Amino acid sequence: MVTTLYLIRHGETEGSDTKRYKGSIDVPLSEKGIEQVRRTANFIKQHHSIRVSECQSIKNSDTMTLCRFDTVLSAVYCSDLQRATKSAEIIAGQYGLIPIVNAGFRERNFGAWEGLSFTEIRDKDPAEFESWAVNPLKFSPPDGESTIEVKERVITALDNILSSHPPTHPSPSRGEGKGGGENIAIVAHGGVNRIILCHIMGIPLENIFRIEQDFAAVNIIEFWEKYPVVKLLNGGVI
């Protein structure tokens, strides 16, 4: 059975009218952000229902077993920053779950650029900002985390979670899998999600900015026994 991951970005935060590198600064969701996440929670629930209906329409029993989906999330994980934990609470509340906080999914520490707007950074460090925009793998924010450092902690956290929710192959004797095949969610940040998606799709980290992650965006990834498949990228309800 397949394990389905809903990888979600938190909702809009207070002060998002100006683009800033908030990074590890602990800012709250805005009222608009709360509403965005509520719509995302409903979108996920609707997706579950659609997948169950699709499976029920399949007549081949072996395919049906592989395609079987629960109608609820088994677990919701999130970054330890409040914009992610609050978003996770809204989503988990639909299923009577309490989010599991994992600091491995915290947004990148942007060092000297934390809290600054893009314009302020360009004025302060024009050459450094241009180098970072062109190649975020080779260049890092001054005194901040490198892309490799962020990847190491993020992918370690992801692998630990997936090992607890592995996909399973149907048992030939029983015609079903033992465990696995769960639906789980991770609520994190734009930069974190981009790194996870690059890792899963084999995209060089130099290209992380080629992947958009809107506020409250949903990415759906199915983990089969041999490889993952990205079913939805930067989706949800606008």
Backbone as JSON, one array per atom type, in Angstrom:
{
  "sequence": "MVTTLYLIRHGETEGSDTKRYKGSIDVPLSEKGIEQVRRTANFIKQHHSIRVSECQSIKNSDTMTLCRFDTVLSAVYCSDLQRATKSAEIIAGQYGLIPIVNAGFRERNFGAWEGLSFTEIRDKDPAEFESWAVNPLKFSPPDGESTIEVKERVITALDNILSSHPPTHPSPSRGEGKGGGENIAIVAHGGVNRIILCHIMGIPLENIFRIEQDFAAVNIIEFWEKYPVVKLLNGGVI",
  "N": [[0.85, -1.2, 0.0], [0.39, 2.27, -0.61], [2.05, 5.08, 0.88], [0.88, 8.22, 1.64], [1.95, 11.53, 1.49], [1.13, 14.7, 2.6], [2.48, 17.59, 1.98], [2.83, 20.67, 3.32], [2.75, 24.22, 3.19], [2.89, 26.76, 5.68], [0.29, 29.18, 6.54], [-0.35, 32.61, 5.47], [1.61, 35.15, 7.08], [1.7, 37.65, 9.7], [2.44, 40.9, 8.57], [3.14, 40.28, 5.99], [2.79, 41.8, 3.75], [5.02, 43.03, 2.86], [7.8, 41.63, 1.33], [9.9, 39.65, 3.17], [12.8, 38.1, 4.65], [11.98, 36.05, 6.94], [12.72, 33.75, 8.17], [14.06, 32.15, 10.95], [12.75, 33.72, 12.75], [10.09, 34.09, 14.99], [7.16, 34.51, 13.93], [3.61, 35.25, 13.99], [0.63, 33.76, 12.45], [-1.4, 35.6, 10.14], [-4.79, 36.89, 10.12], [-5.83, 36.37, 7.63], [-4.1, 34.34, 6.89], [-4.85, 32.28, 8.64], [-7.4, 31.7, 7.67], [-6.69, 30.83, 5.12], [-5.39, 28.42, 5.73], [-7.46, 26.97, 6.83], [-9.02, 26.55, 4.56], [-7.24, 24.97, 3.17], [-7.18, 22.71, 4.81], [-9.75, 21.73, 4.37], [-9.52, 21.18, 1.65], [-7.7, 19.03, 1.67], [-9.23, 17.1, 2.97], [-11.27, 16.76, 1.1], [-9.77, 15.73, -1.01], [-9.03, 13.24, 0.04], [-11.54, 11.99, 0.05], [-12.1, 11.87, -2.71], [-10.07, 10.15, -3.61], [-10.7, 7.8, -2.25], [-13.15, 7.21, -3.48], [-12.25, 6.75, -6.1], [-10.73, 4.46, -5.72], [-12.7, 2.67, -4.92], [-14.02, 2.33, -7.27], [-12.46, 0.71, -8.76], [-12.15, -2.49, -10.09], [-10.34, -4.6, -10.06], [-8.98, -6.61, -7.66], [-6.34, -6.79, -6.66], [-5.15, -4.4, -7.51], [-6.84, -2.69, -6.2], [-6.19, -3.14, -3.54], [-3.58, -2.13, -3.44], [-4.15, 0.51, -3.94], [-5.62, 1.4, -1.83], [-6.84, 3.82, 0.41], [-6.84, 5.52, 3.52], [-9.44, 7.43, 5.12], [-8.74, 9.46, 6.76], [-6.15, 11.53, 8.25], [-3.24, 10.03, 9.55], [-1.21, 11.09, 11.09], [0.14, 14.29, 11.97], [2.8, 16.34, 11.36], [5.08, 19.01, 12.24], [6.98, 22.09, 11.88], [8.71, 23.84, 14.54], [8.15, 26.52, 14.75], [5.77, 29.11, 15.35], [4.03, 29.88, 13.26], [3.9, 27.63, 11.72], [3.14, 25.66, 13.59], [0.62, 26.56, 14.43], [-0.77, 26.44, 12.01], [-0.64, 23.69, 11.61], [-2.13, 22.79, 13.78], [-4.7, 23.61, 13.05], [-5.19, 21.99, 10.82], [-4.76, 19.39, 11.86], [-6.75, 19.35, 13.76], [-9.06, 18.69, 12.4], [-9.13, 16.0, 12.45], [-8.97, 15.13, 15.02], [-6.39, 15.07, 16.0], [-3.18, 15.72, 17.55], [-0.64, 17.91, 16.67], [2.7, 16.83, 15.93], [5.59, 18.15, 16.94], [8.56, 19.03, 15.27], [11.7, 20.15, 15.26], [13.44, 19.89, 13.19], [12.25, 20.66, 10.87], [12.24, 23.37, 10.83], [12.36, 26.69, 9.47], [15.02, 28.0, 7.4], [17.82, 29.58, 8.98], [18.48, 32.84, 8.42], [20.57, 34.41, 9.18], [22.4, 37.39, 9.05], [20.51, 38.53, 7.46], [18.01, 38.15, 8.5], [14.69, 39.11, 9.02], [14.88, 41.28, 7.34], [13.77, 43.17, 4.49], [13.52, 42.32, 0.97], [14.36, 44.49, -0.57], [15.83, 45.97, 1.3], [17.94, 44.22, 1.77], [19.14, 44.07, -0.76], [20.06, 46.7, -0.93], [21.85, 46.75, 1.17], [23.63, 44.51, 0.91], [24.36, 44.11, -1.97], [25.94, 42.56, -3.87], [26.25, 40.08, -2.57], [23.58, 39.32, -2.28], [22.77, 39.0, -4.93], [24.45, 36.91, -5.73], [23.51, 34.87, -4.08], [20.86, 34.63, -5.01], [21.31, 33.68, -7.6], [22.76, 31.29, -7.25], [21.88, 29.43, -4.82], [22.95, 27.22, -3.6], [25.73, 27.31, -3.64], [26.23, 29.79, -2.48], [25.49, 31.5, 0.63], [23.32, 33.16, 3.03], [24.89, 35.8, 4.89], [26.37, 34.71, 7.88], [24.35, 32.92, 8.18], [22.46, 29.77, 7.82], [23.69, 27.27, 5.59], [22.56, 25.95, 2.42], [23.1, 23.23, 2.24], [23.41, 22.53, 4.93], [20.82, 22.99, 5.85], [19.44, 21.13, 4.29], [20.48, 18.7, 5.28], [19.46, 18.5, 7.94], [16.71, 18.66, 7.45], [16.09, 16.53, 5.65], [16.93, 14.38, 7.18], [15.03, 14.51, 9.25], [12.73, 14.05, 7.71], [13.21, 11.45, 6.68], [13.2, 9.97, 9.05], [10.53, 10.18, 9.82], [9.2, 8.99, 7.62], [10.14, 6.41, 7.9], [8.64, 5.54, 9.96], [6.19, 5.35, 8.85], [5.95, 3.44, 6.64], [5.52, 2.43, 3.17], [3.79, -0.56, 2.17], [4.03, -3.83, 0.77], [1.43, -5.78, -0.63], [0.37, -8.7, 1.1], [0.82, -11.92, -0.23], [-0.6, -14.1, 0.74], [-2.72, -13.11, 2.18], [-3.66, -11.06, 0.67], [-3.38, -8.41, 1.3], [-1.74, -5.53, 2.75], [0.47, -5.24, 5.59], [0.12, -3.01, 7.97], [1.4, 0.35, 7.36], [0.76, 2.29, 4.34], [-0.41, 4.74, 5.01], [-1.88, 8.03, 5.48], [-0.22, 10.99, 5.87], [0.79, 14.21, 7.19], [2.95, 17.0, 6.74], [3.72, 20.08, 8.0], [5.35, 22.85, 7.06], [7.78, 25.14, 5.87], [8.36, 27.55, 3.19], [11.05, 27.43, 2.14], [11.98, 25.04, 3.27], [10.14, 23.15, 2.26], [10.74, 23.34, -0.49], [13.31, 22.24, -0.55], [12.77, 19.6, 0.25], [11.16, 18.78, -1.91], [12.94, 19.07, -4.08], [14.79, 17.11, -3.35], [13.24, 14.77, -3.48], [12.47, 14.72, -6.18], [14.87, 14.69, -7.47], [16.08, 17.06, -8.25], [18.64, 19.42, -8.81], [19.99, 21.27, -6.08], [20.69, 23.86, -6.61], [18.61, 24.87, -7.97], [16.41, 25.48, -6.38], [14.79, 27.75, -6.18], [13.21, 27.64, -8.37], [10.95, 26.36, -7.85], [7.77, 27.06, -6.81], [6.16, 28.01, -3.77], [3.35, 28.77, -2.45], [1.57, 30.57, 0.17], [0.06, 28.36, 2.44], [0.09, 26.34, 0.59], [-0.34, 23.08, -0.92], [1.4, 20.09, -1.37], [1.33, 16.95, -2.84], [2.55, 13.8, -2.27], [3.17, 10.54, -3.17], [4.4, 7.68, -1.68], [5.65, 4.88, -2.89], [6.61, 1.4, -2.85], [9.09, 1.26, -4.15], [9.74, 3.79, -5.16], [9.13, 7.39, -4.89], [6.28, 9.38, -5.93], [5.35, 12.46, -7.22], [2.29, 13.89, -6.95], [0.9, 16.27, -6.84], [1.75, 19.67, -7.05], [2.42, 22.6, -5.32], [-0.32, 23.12, -4.87], [-3.85, 23.4, -3.99], [-6.39, 25.54, -2.52], [-6.88, 28.73, -3.61]],
  "CA": [[0.0, 0.0, 0.0], [1.13, 3.51, -0.74], [1.98, 6.08, 1.94], [0.67, 9.53, 1.02], [2.4, 12.67, 2.28], [0.66, 16.04, 2.28], [3.51, 18.55, 2.4], [2.06, 21.92, 3.34], [3.37, 25.43, 3.71], [2.04, 27.51, 6.6], [-0.47, 30.27, 5.96], [0.24, 33.95, 5.47], [1.97, 35.66, 8.4], [1.54, 39.09, 9.89], [3.49, 41.68, 7.94], [3.54, 39.68, 4.71], [2.6, 42.74, 2.65], [6.37, 43.29, 2.38], [8.56, 40.38, 1.3], [11.03, 39.65, 4.08], [13.33, 36.82, 5.07], [11.64, 35.91, 8.35], [13.57, 32.67, 8.65], [13.79, 31.55, 12.26], [11.98, 34.65, 13.58], [8.82, 33.4, 15.3], [6.04, 35.42, 13.66], [2.31, 34.55, 13.97], [-0.22, 33.82, 11.26], [-2.37, 36.68, 10.04], [-6.16, 36.39, 10.02], [-5.94, 35.81, 6.29], [-3.37, 33.08, 6.91], [-5.68, 31.29, 9.33], [-8.45, 31.31, 6.74], [-6.05, 30.04, 4.06], [-5.11, 27.06, 6.22], [-8.76, 26.3, 6.96], [-9.39, 26.09, 3.22], [-6.33, 23.87, 2.86], [-7.65, 21.54, 5.55], [-10.92, 21.21, 3.63], [-9.01, 20.63, 0.39], [-7.13, 17.72, 1.97], [-10.33, 16.19, 3.27], [-11.92, 16.46, -0.18], [-8.87, 14.86, -1.78], [-9.21, 11.9, 0.6], [-12.81, 11.44, -0.41], [-11.97, 11.56, -4.13], [-9.21, 8.98, -3.76], [-11.46, 6.63, -1.81], [-14.12, 6.92, -4.53], [-11.51, 6.17, -7.22], [-10.36, 3.08, -5.36], [-13.9, 1.84, -4.88], [-14.46, 2.08, -8.63], [-11.54, -0.25, -9.39], [-12.69, -3.84, -9.91], [-9.25, -5.53, -9.82], [-8.76, -6.64, -6.21], [-4.95, -6.52, -6.33], [-4.96, -2.96, -7.66], [-7.65, -2.05, -5.16], [-5.43, -3.22, -2.3], [-2.48, -1.19, -3.54], [-4.69, 1.85, -4.05], [-6.48, 1.69, -0.69], [-6.49, 5.02, 1.16], [-7.67, 5.84, 4.67], [-10.17, 8.68, 4.92], [-8.25, 10.44, 7.72], [-4.71, 11.58, 8.44], [-2.75, 9.24, 10.68], [-0.35, 11.94, 11.91], [0.5, 15.6, 11.43], [4.08, 16.81, 11.88], [5.27, 20.42, 11.88], [8.08, 22.89, 12.41], [8.45, 24.36, 15.89], [7.8, 27.94, 14.7], [4.32, 29.19, 15.58], [3.26, 29.96, 12.02], [3.7, 26.25, 11.28], [2.4, 24.89, 14.59], [-0.79, 26.98, 14.38], [-1.33, 25.86, 10.78], [-0.78, 22.25, 11.84], [-3.24, 22.59, 14.71], [-5.95, 23.75, 12.29], [-5.33, 20.8, 9.98], [-4.88, 18.2, 12.71], [-8.01, 19.41, 14.48], [-10.1, 18.05, 11.59], [-9.05, 14.54, 12.66], [-8.78, 14.85, 16.43], [-4.97, 14.8, 16.24], [-2.31, 16.77, 18.09], [0.57, 17.93, 15.84], [3.98, 16.41, 16.49], [6.54, 19.21, 16.59], [9.9, 18.56, 14.93], [12.51, 21.33, 14.93], [14.17, 19.64, 11.95], [11.54, 21.3, 9.77], [12.28, 24.83, 11.01], [12.86, 27.43, 8.31], [16.44, 28.36, 7.41], [18.27, 30.78, 9.68], [19.05, 33.7, 7.41], [21.69, 35.17, 9.72], [22.36, 38.86, 9.02], [19.36, 38.98, 6.66], [16.75, 37.86, 9.19], [13.8, 40.23, 9.25], [15.05, 42.35, 6.36], [13.05, 43.03, 3.23], [14.4, 42.08, -0.17], [14.94, 45.77, -0.95], [16.85, 46.32, 2.3], [19.11, 43.35, 1.57], [19.8, 44.52, -1.99], [20.77, 47.94, -0.64], [22.91, 46.49, 2.14], [24.58, 43.53, 0.4], [23.92, 43.84, -3.35], [26.68, 41.47, -4.52], [25.93, 38.84, -1.87], [22.2, 38.96, -2.57], [22.73, 38.54, -6.31], [25.09, 35.59, -5.75], [22.57, 33.96, -3.42], [19.72, 34.42, -5.9], [21.75, 32.91, -8.76], [23.18, 29.95, -6.84], [21.68, 29.3, -3.37], [23.72, 26.1, -3.06], [27.11, 27.76, -3.47], [26.28, 30.97, -1.62], [24.57, 31.48, 1.77], [23.19, 34.45, 3.72], [25.96, 36.01, 5.87], [26.13, 34.19, 9.24], [23.16, 32.06, 8.19], [22.64, 28.38, 7.46], [23.88, 26.97, 4.18], [21.53, 25.06, 1.88], [23.47, 21.86, 2.59], [23.1, 22.35, 6.36], [19.37, 22.87, 5.98], [19.05, 19.85, 3.7], [20.86, 17.59, 6.15], [18.53, 18.35, 9.06], [15.36, 18.46, 6.94], [15.94, 15.18, 5.09], [17.02, 13.45, 8.31], [13.71, 14.52, 9.89], [11.79, 13.41, 6.79], [13.48, 10.0, 6.63], [12.77, 9.38, 10.32], [9.07, 10.1, 9.78], [8.8, 7.99, 6.64], [10.45, 5.07, 8.42], [7.55, 5.18, 10.87], [4.98, 5.19, 8.04], [6.44, 2.9, 5.36], [4.58, 1.74, 2.27], [3.93, -2.0, 2.3], [3.59, -4.65, -0.36], [0.35, -6.68, -0.21], [0.72, -10.08, 1.43], [0.22, -12.86, -1.18], [-1.5, -15.04, 1.4], [-3.92, -12.43, 2.69], [-4.14, -10.08, -0.29], [-3.37, -7.06, 1.85], [-0.5, -5.18, 3.41], [0.47, -5.22, 7.06], [0.56, -1.68, 8.36], [1.75, 1.21, 6.24], [-0.35, 2.8, 3.54], [-1.07, 5.79, 5.77], [-1.86, 9.42, 5.03], [0.4, 11.84, 6.88], [1.02, 15.59, 6.76], [4.04, 17.78, 7.32], [3.49, 21.51, 7.81], [6.65, 23.48, 7.21], [8.01, 26.48, 5.33], [8.66, 27.58, 1.76], [12.39, 26.93, 1.86], [12.04, 23.64, 3.68], [9.38, 22.37, 1.28], [11.49, 23.3, -1.74], [14.41, 21.29, -0.39], [12.18, 18.25, 0.23], [10.71, 18.49, -3.27], [14.14, 18.86, -4.89], [15.34, 15.82, -2.94], [12.37, 13.69, -3.97], [12.43, 14.71, -7.64], [16.21, 14.65, -8.03], [16.41, 18.36, -8.83], [19.8, 20.03, -8.14], [19.59, 22.29, -5.1], [20.88, 25.18, -7.18], [17.36, 25.27, -8.63], [15.29, 25.47, -5.43], [13.9, 28.89, -6.39], [12.35, 27.38, -9.53], [9.74, 25.74, -7.31], [6.96, 28.02, -6.05], [5.41, 27.52, -2.62], [2.48, 29.83, -1.95], [1.07, 30.37, 1.52], [-0.92, 27.28, 2.6], [0.14, 25.43, -0.56], [-0.32, 21.64, -0.65], [2.08, 19.2, -2.3], [0.94, 15.58, -2.52], [3.59, 12.86, -2.69], [2.88, 9.14, -2.86], [5.6, 6.86, -1.51], [5.45, 3.48, -3.19], [7.66, 0.56, -2.28], [10.37, 1.46, -4.79], [10.05, 5.18, -5.46], [8.04, 8.34, -4.64], [5.66, 10.04, -7.08], [4.72, 13.73, -6.87], [0.97, 13.95, -7.58], [0.43, 17.66, -6.88], [2.8, 20.61, -6.67], [1.96, 23.97, -5.02], [-1.75, 23.12, -5.12], [-4.75, 23.83, -2.94], [-7.42, 26.52, -2.84], [-6.36, 30.1, -3.48]],
  "C": [[0.88, 1.25, 0.0], [0.98, 4.37, 0.52], [1.89, 7.44, 1.27], [1.08, 10.63, 1.98], [1.79, 13.95, 1.73], [1.69, 17.01, 2.87], [2.95, 19.95, 2.22], [2.92, 23.09, 3.82], [2.37, 26.13, 4.63], [1.31, 28.63, 5.87], [0.27, 31.6, 6.03], [0.51, 34.42, 6.9], [1.71, 37.15, 8.49], [2.72, 39.83, 9.27], [3.94, 41.16, 6.59], [3.3, 40.59, 3.51], [3.94, 43.16, 2.06], [7.16, 42.0, 2.43], [9.81, 40.51, 2.15], [11.53, 38.23, 4.3], [13.07, 36.69, 6.58], [12.38, 34.75, 8.99], [13.16, 32.08, 9.97], [13.1, 32.51, 13.22], [10.59, 34.07, 13.76], [7.64, 34.35, 15.15], [4.73, 34.63, 13.58], [1.63, 34.62, 12.61], [-1.07, 35.08, 11.31], [-3.77, 36.07, 10.02], [-6.4, 35.76, 8.65], [-5.25, 34.44, 6.23], [-4.15, 31.97, 7.57], [-6.78, 30.79, 8.4], [-7.88, 30.48, 5.59], [-5.85, 28.6, 4.5], [-6.41, 26.29, 6.41], [-9.22, 25.76, 5.61], [-8.51, 24.91, 2.79], [-6.76, 22.6, 3.56], [-8.84, 20.9, 4.85], [-10.5, 20.58, 2.31], [-8.46, 19.22, 0.6], [-8.23, 16.7, 2.23], [-11.06, 15.8, 1.98], [-11.07, 15.54, -1.03], [-8.97, 13.43, -1.28], [-10.46, 11.24, 0.04], [-12.75, 11.04, -1.88], [-11.16, 10.29, -4.33], [-9.92, 7.7, -3.32], [-12.47, 6.22, -2.88], [-13.44, 6.27, -5.74], [-11.16, 4.72, -6.94], [-11.57, 2.16, -5.39], [-14.41, 1.51, -6.27], [-13.6, 1.08, -9.36], [-12.0, -1.67, -9.08], [-11.59, -4.87, -9.6], [-8.86, -5.5, -8.36], [-7.33, -6.33, -5.83], [-4.66, -5.02, -6.44], [-5.69, -2.21, -6.57], [-6.89, -2.03, -3.84], [-4.29, -2.21, -2.31], [-2.96, 0.25, -3.45], [-5.44, 2.29, -2.79], [-5.95, 2.9, 0.1], [-7.42, 5.15, 2.37], [-8.36, 7.17, 4.4], [-9.74, 9.75, 5.92], [-6.73, 10.45, 7.72], [-4.33, 10.75, 9.66], [-1.91, 10.08, 11.63], [-0.07, 13.24, 11.19], [1.77, 16.06, 12.14], [4.27, 18.27, 11.47], [6.56, 20.97, 12.46], [7.7, 23.42, 13.79], [8.15, 25.86, 15.9], [6.28, 28.09, 14.66], [3.48, 29.31, 14.31], [2.99, 28.58, 11.43], [2.88, 25.46, 12.29], [0.92, 25.25, 14.59], [-1.47, 26.4, 13.15], [-1.59, 24.37, 10.97], [-1.94, 21.95, 12.77], [-4.58, 22.67, 13.98], [-6.21, 22.5, 11.47], [-5.55, 19.56, 10.82], [-6.21, 18.16, 13.44], [-9.17, 18.77, 13.73], [-10.19, 16.56, 11.89], [-8.82, 14.16, 14.12], [-7.34, 14.53, 16.79], [-4.28, 15.99, 16.89], [-1.03, 16.76, 17.26], [1.81, 17.5, 16.62], [5.03, 17.4, 16.02], [7.93, 18.63, 16.37], [10.71, 19.75, 14.45], [13.34, 21.13, 13.67], [13.53, 20.31, 10.76], [11.47, 22.82, 9.9], [12.85, 25.49, 9.75], [14.34, 27.77, 8.5], [16.7, 29.6, 8.27], [19.01, 31.64, 8.67], [20.12, 34.64, 7.96], [21.47, 36.67, 9.7], [21.17, 39.39, 8.24], [18.01, 38.74, 7.33], [15.95, 39.14, 9.43], [13.91, 41.36, 8.25], [14.22, 42.08, 5.11], [14.04, 42.78, 2.1], [15.09, 43.38, -0.59], [16.05, 46.18, 0.01], [18.12, 45.49, 2.1], [19.87, 43.76, 0.32], [20.6, 45.8, -1.75], [21.98, 47.7, 0.25], [24.01, 45.61, 1.57], [24.24, 43.17, -1.05], [24.62, 42.66, -4.01], [26.33, 40.13, -3.9], [24.52, 38.36, -2.2], [22.07, 38.41, -3.99], [23.35, 37.15, -6.42], [24.18, 34.53, -5.16], [21.38, 33.64, -4.33], [20.09, 33.54, -7.08], [22.1, 31.48, -8.39], [23.08, 29.78, -5.33], [22.37, 28.08, -2.77], [25.15, 26.54, -2.76], [27.22, 28.91, -2.49], [25.21, 30.91, -0.53], [24.43, 32.88, 2.34], [24.32, 34.61, 4.74], [25.55, 35.56, 7.28], [24.89, 33.3, 9.33], [23.5, 30.61, 7.84], [22.87, 28.23, 5.96], [22.75, 26.04, 3.72], [21.82, 23.61, 2.24], [23.15, 21.57, 4.06], [21.6, 22.17, 6.56], [18.91, 21.53, 5.43], [19.34, 18.7, 4.65], [19.86, 17.4, 7.29], [17.11, 18.06, 8.59], [15.16, 17.03, 6.44], [16.1, 14.12, 6.17], [15.67, 13.35, 9.02], [12.68, 13.81, 9.02], [11.97, 11.9, 6.78], [13.01, 9.31, 7.91], [11.25, 9.2, 10.35], [8.62, 9.01, 8.81], [9.1, 6.57, 7.1], [9.39, 4.59, 9.39], [6.23, 4.96, 10.13], [5.36, 4.61, 6.68], [5.33, 2.35, 4.48], [4.81, 0.24, 2.41], [3.42, -2.7, 1.06], [2.5, -5.59, 0.12], [0.86, -8.09, 0.06], [0.05, -11.05, 0.45], [-0.81, -13.78, -0.53], [-2.79, -14.38, 1.83], [-4.48, -11.41, 1.71], [-4.19, -8.67, 0.25], [-2.03, -6.8, 2.5], [-0.66, -5.2, 4.91], [1.01, -3.88, 7.5], [0.82, -0.83, 7.13], [0.52, 1.71, 5.49], [-1.1, 3.92, 4.21], [-1.04, 7.12, 5.03], [-1.28, 10.26, 6.16], [0.6, 13.24, 6.31], [2.23, 16.16, 7.46], [3.76, 19.24, 6.98], [4.8, 22.24, 8.09], [6.68, 24.84, 6.53], [8.39, 26.4, 3.86], [10.01, 26.99, 1.43], [12.55, 25.46, 2.17], [11.33, 22.76, 2.66], [10.12, 22.25, -0.05], [12.63, 22.28, -1.67], [13.89, 19.85, -0.42], [11.78, 17.87, -1.19], [11.89, 18.26, -4.21], [14.73, 17.48, -4.61], [14.54, 14.68, -3.55], [12.42, 13.58, -5.5], [13.81, 14.68, -8.3], [16.62, 15.94, -8.71], [17.62, 18.94, -8.1], [19.37, 21.18, -7.24], [19.85, 23.71, -5.59], [19.57, 25.76, -7.71], [16.17, 25.36, -7.68], [14.31, 26.62, -5.68], [13.04, 28.73, -7.65], [11.05, 26.68, -9.11], [9.0, 26.77, -6.47], [6.27, 27.3, -4.89], [4.61, 28.67, -2.05], [2.09, 29.55, -0.5], [-0.02, 29.31, 1.51], [-0.97, 26.33, 1.4], [0.21, 23.98, -0.1], [0.46, 20.93, -1.76], [1.72, 17.78, -1.88], [1.96, 14.62, -3.12], [3.2, 11.46, -2.25], [4.2, 8.36, -2.79], [5.23, 5.4, -1.73], [6.64, 2.69, -2.68], [9.03, 0.89, -2.87], [10.72, 2.93, -5.02], [8.87, 6.08, -5.14], [7.54, 8.96, -5.94], [4.99, 11.32, -6.61], [3.42, 13.85, -7.66], [0.43, 15.37, -7.72], [1.54, 18.55, -6.37], [2.22, 22.02, -6.5], [0.46, 24.11, -5.3], [-2.56, 23.65, -3.94], [-5.77, 24.82, -3.45], [-6.88, 27.91, -2.59], [-7.39, 30.98, -2.78]]
}
